[in-house]
């Protein structure tokens, strides 16, 4: 009994247990929502010709796609395959979902890394600048720009940028076939530049606001006033005491945003023709390929959970007291 109580109270094991329950919940929710949506893979594959199929042909196709069994049996059959490494097969692509995901995931991962780096390079300095003089012109300007970037729809920003650069300057690298980083690094970076910039600017807004709020909160603490009274140089005070203690909310926000990006920036990937994991889910939903959508969403959920666990590890580096709570 004491062993179970210790395991339940251990922060790492508790987080792992929560992660398993989260993944199970995502699996069930995705499975149910896909079945609630109208249509199935037969109507998606045959279109209006599906009405000409005989009942025997429909029954054969349902057996072929594996949707002739009871829903509970379908779920556990798919889940059992996932646990053994079989994510299913895409009949339209003629490939396994594992192969499709292994091709799409590096694209989304590269886009997410570039976007979060740009967001941090923009958001953290802007937050520091705004917090240096609360209520001053620099603060008002930074917050106004932050709200503008946050309110601008990503699809609109992406479309406008792509259209203006293509029509006015003839620059449209995303109009070419996608080049992987290992094949053509220069073209790959050109194709990633605009989507990463669009996402980075939109994510920089919450990071900037979080940084500003965290800095102002820390500056009001007693230990900051004590350090200043002891004559600690202002630059050292800002870096060692203020910024370091403000890192936890910044890391939290960055981790959440990075997790969402790994979930697939569907709109941006679609507009810029990037064969990422978000676009894979979108295509799978359009073709009603249950195994593609279910397995890909589960992979996305796993990535999100791993990012959260990694964020917890970063917490420990920033402030070991977090793990004792």
C-alpha positions in Angstrom: 0.0 0.0 0.0 2.8 2.3 0.9 4.5 1.5 -2.5 1.3 2.4 -4.4 1.0 5.6 -2.4 4.6 6.5 -3.1 4.2 5.8 -6.9 1.0 7.9 -7.0 2.8 10.8 -5.3 6.0 10.7 -7.3 5.9 13.7 -9.7 7.4 11.9 -12.7 5.2 8.8 -12.4 2.2 10.9 -11.8 2.9 12.9 -15.0 3.4 9.6 -16.9 0.1 8.3 -15.6 -1.7 11.5 -16.6 -0.1 11.3 -20.1 -1.4 7.7 -20.6 -4.9 8.7 -19.6 -4.7 11.8 -21.9 -3.6 9.6 -24.9 -6.4 7.1 -24.2 -9.0 9.9 -24.0 -7.7 11.4 -27.3 -7.9 8.0 -28.9 -11.5 7.5 -27.8 -12.6 11.0 -28.7 -11.1 10.9 -32.2 -12.6 7.5 -32.9 -16.1 8.7 -31.8 -16.0 12.0 -33.7 -14.9 10.4 -36.9 -17.9 8.0 -36.8 -20.3 10.8 -36.0 -19.3 12.8 -39.1 -21.5 12.0 -42.2 -20.2 9.8 -44.9 -17.6 7.0 -44.9 -14.6 5.9 -46.9 -16.8 4.3 -49.5 -18.7 7.5 -50.4 -15.4 9.4 -50.2 -13.7 7.1 -52.6 -16.6 6.5 -55.1 -18.4 9.8 -54.8 -21.8 9.8 -56.6 -20.9 6.4 -58.1 -21.4 4.9 -54.7 -25.1 5.0 -55.3 -24.6 2.5 -58.2 -23.0 -0.1 -56.0 -25.0 -3.2 -55.1 -25.6 -4.2 -51.5 -23.1 -7.1 -52.0 -20.5 -4.8 -53.3 -21.0 -2.4 -50.4 -20.7 -5.2 -47.9 -17.5 -6.3 -49.6 -16.1 -2.8 -49.5 -17.1 -2.4 -45.8 -15.3 -5.6 -45.0 -12.2 -4.4 -47.0 -12.1 -1.1 -45.1 -12.7 -2.9 -41.8 -15.9 -0.9 -41.0 -18.3 -3.9 -41.0 -17.5 -4.9 -37.4 -19.0 -3.5 -34.2 -17.6 -0.1 -33.2 -16.1 -1.5 -30.0 -14.3 -4.2 -31.9 -13.1 -1.7 -34.5 -11.6 0.5 -31.8 -9.8 -2.3 -29.9 -8.6 -3.8 -33.2 -7.1 -0.5 -34.2 -5.7 0.2 -30.7 -4.1 -3.3 -30.6 -2.4 -2.6 -33.9 -1.1 0.7 -32.7 0.4 -0.9 -29.5 2.2 -3.4 -31.7 3.5 -0.7 -34.1 0.9 -1.1 -36.8 -0.7 2.3 -37.4 -2.8 1.1 -40.3 -2.7 1.5 -44.1 -3.8 4.3 -46.4 -5.6 2.7 -49.3 -5.6 6.0 -51.3 -1.8 6.5 -50.9 -1.0 2.8 -51.0 1.4 3.3 -48.0 1.3 2.5 -44.4 0.4 5.3 -42.0 3.8 4.8 -40.3 5.6 5.5 -43.6 3.4 8.6 -44.3 4.0 9.9 -40.8 7.7 9.4 -41.0 7.8 11.5 -44.2 5.4 14.2 -42.9 6.7 14.6 -39.3 10.2 16.0 -40.2 8.5 18.7 -42.2 6.3 19.8 -39.4 9.1 19.5 -36.8 11.4 21.7 -38.9 8.6 24.3 -39.3 7.8 24.2 -35.6 11.5 24.7 -34.6 12.0 27.6 -36.9 8.7 29.2 -35.9 9.4 28.9 -32.1 12.9 30.3 -32.5 11.6 33.3 -34.4 8.9 33.7 -31.8 11.4 33.7 -29.0 13.7 36.1 -30.8 10.8 38.5 -31.3 8.7 38.0 -28.2 11.2 37.8 -25.3 13.1 41.0 -26.3 9.9 42.8 -27.0 8.5 41.7 -23.6 11.7 42.9 -21.9 11.5 46.2 -23.7 7.9 46.7 -22.8 8.5 45.8 -19.1 11.4 48.2 -18.8 9.1 51.2 -18.9 5.5 50.2 -18.1 3.0 52.7 -19.5 5.6 54.4 -21.6 5.5 54.7 -25.4 7.7 51.6 -25.9 5.3 49.6 -23.8 2.2 50.9 -25.6 3.7 50.3 -29.0 4.8 46.8 -28.1 1.4 45.8 -26.8 -0.4 47.4 -29.7 1.7 45.5 -32.2 1.3 42.3 -30.1 -2.5 42.6 -30.2 -2.4 43.3 -34.0 -0.4 40.2 -34.7 -2.6 38.1 -32.4 -5.8 39.3 -34.0 -4.6 38.9 -37.6 -5.9 35.5 -38.9 -3.0 33.2 -40.0 -4.7 32.2 -43.2 -5.1 35.9 -44.1 -1.5 36.8 -43.3 -0.2 33.8 -45.2 -2.3 34.5 -48.3 -1.5 38.2 -48.4 2.3 37.6 -48.0 2.4 34.8 -50.6 0.3 36.8 -53.1 2.3 40.0 -52.7 5.7 38.4 -52.9 4.7 36.3 -55.9 2.9 39.0 -57.9 5.2 42.0 -57.0 8.6 40.4 -56.7 8.1 37.1 -58.6 9.3 35.2 -55.5 7.3 32.0 -54.9 9.5 29.1 -53.8 6.5 27.3 -52.4 5.2 27.0 -56.0 7.9 24.4 -56.7 7.9 20.9 -55.5 8.8 20.6 -51.8 12.5 20.1 -51.3 13.6 18.3 -48.1 16.4 19.8 -46.0 18.7 16.9 -46.9 18.1 17.2 -50.6 18.3 20.9 -51.3 19.0 22.9 -48.1 18.8 26.4 -49.8 15.4 25.8 -51.5 14.1 24.1 -48.3 14.9 27.1 -46.2 13.4 29.4 -48.8 10.2 27.4 -48.7 10.1 27.4 -44.9 10.9 31.1 -44.5 7.4 32.5 -45.0 5.4 29.9 -43.1 7.8 30.0 -40.2 7.7 33.8 -40.2 3.9 33.9 -40.2 3.6 31.4 -37.4 6.5 32.9 -35.5 5.0 36.4 -35.5 1.6 35.1 -34.3 3.2 33.0 -31.5 5.5 35.9 -30.5 2.5 37.8 -29.2 1.6 35.5 -26.3 5.3 35.0 -25.5 5.8 38.8 -25.4 2.8 39.3 -23.1 3.9 36.5 -20.9 7.4 37.8 -20.7 6.2 41.3 -19.8 3.8 40.1 -17.1 6.4 37.8 -15.6 9.1 40.5 -15.5 6.8 43.0 -13.8 5.6 40.5 -11.3 9.2 39.5 -10.3 10.3 43.1 -10.0 7.7 43.7 -7.3 9.1 40.9 -5.1 10.9 41.6 -1.9 14.1 39.8 -2.8 14.5 42.1 -5.8 14.2 45.2 -3.7 16.7 43.7 -1.2 19.2 42.9 -3.9 18.9 46.4 -5.3 19.3 47.9 -1.8 22.5 45.8 -1.4 24.0 47.5 -4.4 23.7 44.7 -6.9 24.4 46.2 -10.4 21.2 46.7 -12.4 22.3 44.7 -15.4 23.3 41.7 -13.2 20.1 42.1 -11.2 18.0 42.0 -14.4 19.7 38.9 -15.8 20.5 36.8 -12.7 17.4 37.5 -10.5 14.6 39.0 -12.6 14.9 37.2 -15.9 15.9 33.8 -14.4 12.9 33.8 -12.1 10.6 34.9 -14.9 11.7 32.0 -17.1 9.1 29.5 -15.8 6.1 31.2 -17.3 8.0 31.9 -20.4 9.0 28.2 -20.7 5.4 27.2 -20.1 4.1 29.4 -22.8 6.8 28.4 -25.3 6.3 24.7 -24.5 2.5 25.0 -25.1 3.0 26.9 -28.4 5.6 24.4 -29.6 3.3 21.5 -28.8 0.5 23.2 -30.8 2.9 23.6 -33.7 3.9 20.0 -33.6 0.2 19.3 -33.8 0.4 20.6 -37.3 -0.2 24.1 -38.5 -2.9 22.8 -40.9 -3.8 26.2 -42.5 -0.2 27.3 -43.1 0.9 23.9 -44.4 -2.0 23.8 -46.8 -1.5 27.4 -48.1 2.3 26.9 -48.6 1.9 23.3 -49.9 4.1 21.8 -47.1 3.5 18.0 -46.8 3.4 18.1 -43.0 1.5 16.1 -40.5 -1.3 18.6 -40.2 -2.0 18.4 -43.9 -1.9 14.6 -43.6 -4.7 14.8 -41.1 -6.7 17.2 -43.3 -6.3 15.0 -46.4 -7.2 11.9 -44.4 -10.4 13.5 -43.1 -11.4 14.5 -46.6 -10.9 10.9 -47.8 -12.6 9.5 -44.7 -9.5 7.3 -44.0 -10.2 6.4 -40.4 -6.8 4.7 -39.7 -4.9 7.7 -41.1 -6.7 10.3 -39.0 -6.9 8.2 -35.8 -3.2 7.2 -35.9 -1.9 10.6 -37.0 -3.9 12.4 -34.3 -2.5 9.9 -31.7 1.0 10.6 -32.9 0.3 14.3 -32.5 -1.0 13.8 -29.0 2.1 11.7 -28.1 4.3 14.6 -29.4 2.3 17.1 -27.4 2.6 15.0 -24.2 6.4 14.6 -24.7 6.8 18.3 -25.2 5.0 18.9 -21.9 7.2 16.3 -20.1 10.3 18.0 -21.6 9.0 21.3 -20.3 8.8 19.8 -16.9 12.4 18.8 -17.1 13.3 22.3 -18.2 11.5 23.5 -15.1 13.8 21.4 -13.0 16.8 23.0 -14.5 15.4 26.5 -14.0 14.0 25.9 -10.5 14.4 22.5 -8.8 11.8 23.5 -6.2 9.1 22.9 -8.8 9.5 19.1 -8.5 9.1 19.1 -4.8 5.6 20.6 -5.0 
